[in-house]
Amino acid sequence: MLPKSLRLSRTEFTQVFGVGRRIHSPELTLIYKPQATFKAAVVVSKKVGKRAHERATIRRRLYTELAEVARTGATSAYIVLTKPPLVALSRAAQRSALRSLLGRTTKER
């Protein structure tokens, strides 16, 4: 799980959601905004998983991957929005889907 100090607050979330750049894939949408520090948030709606434990599992997996990105020294604000096809993917496929979107952010800068 990502430490609370690295998660977006409500006001930061609203600001990044409004002005951040969006990158889409069939499983995820990544909203990012370059800034001096690393912050992140993961959103998993009921459309993705009907049961709370399914949504929590997906959220934990994505936060774990974002924590690894934070350790590498990334400096941006990220919001990860999940889509229903993500549930059908394995853990490794979910990880690679997020990694590919994060890789596209560095190419677009």
Secondary structure, DSSP 4 states (H G I P E B T S, - for coil): ---GGGBPPHHHHHHHHHH-EEEE-SSEEEEEEE-SS-EEEEE--TTT-SSHHHHHHHHHHHHHHHHHHHHTT--EEEEEEE-GGGGGS-HHHHHHHHHHHHHHHHHH-
